Amino acid sequence: MIEFYRIKHDLRLLSRVKSSAKLIREGRLAYGWAKSHMQILDNTINRYQKAKPLKGVTLGFCLHITKETSVLLMGAKELGATVACCGGNPLTTQDDVAAFLASQGIHVYSWNNQTTKEYDWCIDQVLKHKPAILTDDGADMNIKAHFDKRFKDLKILGATEETTAGVTRIRAVERQSKLRYPVILVNEAYTKQMFDNRYGTGQSTIDGYLRAMNLLMASKRVVVAGYGWVGHGVASRCSGMGSKVIVTEVDPVKALEAHMDGFEVMTMAKAAKIGDMFITCTGMTGVIRKEHILQMKEGAIMGNVGHFDVEIDSQFLLHSSKSVRQVRPNLDECTLSNRKKVYLIGQGRLANLVAAEGHPPEVMAQSFSNQILSILYILKNHKKMENKVIGVPKEIDQQIAVDALKAMGVKIDKLTLKQTSYAKNW
Ligand SMILES: NC(=O)c1ccc[n+]([C@@H]2O[C@H](COP(=O)([O-])OP(=O)(O)OC[C@H]3O[C@@H](n4cnc5c(N)ncnc54)[C@H](O)[C@@H]3O)[C@@H](O)[C@H]2O)c1
C-alpha cells in the first residue's frame, strides 16, 4: 500500500486511497508533461546529480502540490534528500500529483479540498519528520516552526520563502527579533518575481477565470486591485483579451504607473459600481468589502489571486447572502439582500490555482531553480549565516537568467574590452 496522504486511519479518505492507481497514472503523466517543459530546473538538477549534495538531508516543503511542484520535489529526491511535503493551501492540491509523489517515496500529506484543521494537521506531519531546511509558500510552516511549542527543539538550518505574502509575515517575525534561523526570500529574486508573479499569475489568472465562468472577456470592465508584480501581469493579460482594465491602488507611484500604462485608475468605491469582473492582487486584507459588494452591478464576478483569502469579504458573501448556490465548478452565486446576484470564484481563494492549475511549467522552472539553489546555499553556508532574512544571492539570480536564456535558445551580446573600460571611465 502506498503512503498516499499517510492518514489511512481517517475513514473518509479510504475511498481516495482505493482510486490511487488511476490517480498515480494521471499524476505520472502530469509530472512528465511539466518536466519536459522545465528544462531550466532539469539542467540545475543535472548539474548536481552526481554529487548528491542533499544525501542524508531531510527537506520539508509547504507548497501548492501541482505538476510543476512535483518536478521540484522529485529533483530534490534525485539529489539525495528525504522529502516530506504538504500543500500550501487547503484547496490547491492536485490529487493525481499527490498520489504520484507518494508512489515515488515522497512523504505526502495533502489532498484537495481540506478543512483548515486538516491543512494544519498536514503541516504538523511534515515538521514531525524533523526537516533541516524548510521551503514555504506563505509562511504557514515557518510560523508554526517558530511559535508552536511542540516544534521548538527542531534543529532547522534555514528556510526559503516563495511568495510576497510569506515575505511580509517573515519580515514581521524578523522585526520582533524572533527569527530562529536564516530565511532566503526566493520571492525577491528577479528571476522569480519578474516572471512568476507577473507572467505566471497573469496567464494562470485568465485560465482560472475562464474555467470558472467561461464568459467573454473582451469588452468587459475588469477591475484589478493592486498594481504590483501580480497586478501588472493580470492587467496586461486582461487588456490583451480585450477587457477595459481599471486599476485600484493605495501606492501613489504604482497608481501613476498604471495611469501612464493606459489603465483607468480610481477608488474601489467608484470601481465597484461599474466593474463586470474583479481580481484582487494586493496581499492586503479587506480590499473588497461589504459596502463595495452591495454597490456592485447584477452579475458582477469577483475572485482573488493574492495569497490569502482575506482580500474579498467572502464571509459576507457566503454567509450573509439571502441564498448561495454553486452554479459551476468553483463558482458560487450569491443573492444579496438587495436581490442582486453576484458571483465568487473559488470561495475567494487563489483563483488561478483553485479553478485552474497555477503557473505554467516554464515559469515555475525559474522559481524552483531559485529554490533548489537557495536550499543548497543554506546547506553550504548556514554556519556563517545570521538569523536574518536575506535576498537570493546575486550569483544565483544571474545563473538562472543565463540558464533560462540558454534553455530558450536566446543569445545575447557581451561587453567588449573597450566598452568595459568606457563604463569604468569617469
Ligand atoms: N496567485 C498566485 O499564484 C500568486 C503568485 C505570486 C504572488 N501571489 C500573491 O499575490 C499578492 C501580491 O503579490 P505581488 O508580488 O504583486 O506584491 P506587490 O507588493 O508587488 O504588489 C501588491 C500591490 O498591492 C497594492 N495594495 C496594497 N493594498 C491595497 C489596497 N487596499 N487596494 C489596492 N491596492 C493595494 C500595493 O500598493 C502594491 O502595489 C501576494 O499576496 C502574493 O503572495 C500570488
The ligand as an SDF file (V2000), in Angstrom:
LIG
                    3D

 44 48  0  0  0  0  0  0  0  0999 V2000
   -1.7980   33.5630   -7.2720 N   0  0  0  0  0  0  0  0  0  0  0  0
   -0.5270   33.3020   -7.3730 C   0  0  0  0  0  0  0  0  0  0  0  0
   -0.1320   32.3100   -7.9830 O   0  0  0  0  0  0  0  0  0  0  0  0
    0.4660   34.2670   -6.8050 C   0  0  0  0  0  0  0  0  0  0  0  0
    1.7730   34.3490   -7.3220 C   0  0  0  0  0  0  0  0  0  0  0  0
    2.6530   35.2960   -6.7840 C   0  0  0  0  0  0  0  0  0  0  0  0
    2.2270   36.1000   -5.7310 C   0  0  0  0  0  0  0  0  0  0  0  0
    0.9620   35.9540   -5.2310 N   0  0  0  0  0  0  0  0  0  0  0  0
    0.4380   36.7950   -4.1630 C   0  0  0  0  0  0  0  0  0  0  0  0
   -0.1610   37.9570   -4.7550 O   0  0  0  0  0  0  0  0  0  0  0  0
   -0.1190   39.0410   -3.8220 C   0  0  0  0  0  0  0  0  0  0  0  0
    0.5540   40.2400   -4.4910 C   0  0  0  0  0  0  0  0  0  0  0  0
    1.9010   39.9080   -4.8130 O   0  0  0  0  0  0  0  0  0  0  0  0
    2.8570   40.9520   -5.5740 P   0  0  0  0  0  0  0  0  0  0  0  0
    4.1400   40.2390   -5.7630 O   0  0  0  0  0  0  0  0  0  0  0  0
    2.1580   41.5610   -6.7260 O   0  0  0  0  0  0  0  0  0  0  0  0
    3.0270   42.0590   -4.4060 O   0  0  0  0  0  0  0  0  0  0  0  0
    3.4290   43.5940   -4.5940 P   0  0  0  0  0  0  0  0  0  0  0  0
    3.8300   44.0500   -3.2520 O   0  0  0  0  0  0  0  0  0  0  0  0
    4.3860   43.7350   -5.7330 O   0  0  0  0  0  0  0  0  0  0  0  0
    2.0520   44.2970   -5.0440 O   0  0  0  0  0  0  0  0  0  0  0  0
    0.9330   44.4690   -4.2120 C   0  0  0  0  0  0  0  0  0  0  0  0
    0.2990   45.8290   -4.6030 C   0  0  0  0  0  0  0  0  0  0  0  0
   -0.9600   45.9390   -3.9500 O   0  0  0  0  0  0  0  0  0  0  0  0
   -1.1070   47.2980   -3.5450 C   0  0  0  0  0  0  0  0  0  0  0  0
   -2.1180   47.3830   -2.4870 N   0  0  0  0  0  0  0  0  0  0  0  0
   -1.9910   47.1210   -1.1640 C   0  0  0  0  0  0  0  0  0  0  0  0
   -3.1610   47.3340   -0.5390 N   0  0  0  0  0  0  0  0  0  0  0  0
   -4.0450   47.7370   -1.4700 C   0  0  0  0  0  0  0  0  0  0  0  0
   -5.4260   48.1110   -1.4320 C   0  0  0  0  0  0  0  0  0  0  0  0
   -6.1300   48.1270   -0.2950 N   0  0  0  0  0  0  0  0  0  0  0  0
   -6.0150   48.4600   -2.6030 N   0  0  0  0  0  0  0  0  0  0  0  0
   -5.3310   48.4720   -3.7610 C   0  0  0  0  0  0  0  0  0  0  0  0
   -4.0190   48.1390   -3.8540 N   0  0  0  0  0  0  0  0  0  0  0  0
   -3.3890   47.7730   -2.7200 C   0  0  0  0  0  0  0  0  0  0  0  0
    0.2960   47.7060   -3.0960 C   0  0  0  0  0  0  0  0  0  0  0  0
    0.4420   49.1080   -3.0800 O   0  0  0  0  0  0  0  0  0  0  0  0
    1.1520   47.0280   -4.1530 C   0  0  0  0  0  0  0  0  0  0  0  0
    1.3990   47.8680   -5.2460 O   0  0  0  0  0  0  0  0  0  0  0  0
    0.6120   38.4990   -2.6050 C   0  0  0  0  0  0  0  0  0  0  0  0
   -0.3280   38.0270   -1.6780 O   0  0  0  0  0  0  0  0  0  0  0  0
    1.4130   37.3330   -3.1660 C   0  0  0  0  0  0  0  0  0  0  0  0
    1.7710   36.4030   -2.1780 O   0  0  0  0  0  0  0  0  0  0  0  0
    0.0770   35.0810   -5.7630 C   0  0  0  0  0  0  0  0  0  0  0  0
  1  2  1  0
  2  3  2  0
  2  4  1  0
  4  5  1  0
  4 44  2  0
  5  6  2  0
  6  7  1  0
  7  8  2  0
  8  9  1  0
  8 44  1  0
  9 10  1  0
  9 42  1  0
 10 11  1  0
 11 12  1  0
 11 40  1  0
 12 13  1  0
 13 14  1  0
 14 15  2  0
 14 16  1  0
 14 17  1  0
 17 18  1  0
 18 19  2  0
 18 20  1  0
 18 21  1  0
 21 22  1  0
 22 23  1  0
 23 24  1  0
 23 38  1  0
 24 25  1  0
 25 26  1  0
 25 36  1  0
 26 27  1  0
 26 35  1  0
 27 28  2  0
 28 29  1  0
 29 30  1  0
 29 35  2  0
 30 31  1  0
 30 32  2  0
 32 33  1  0
 33 34  2  0
 34 35  1  0
 36 37  1  0
 36 38  1  0
 38 39  1  0
 40 41  1  0
 40 42  1  0
 42 43  1  0
M  CHG  2   8   1  16  -1
M  END
$$$$
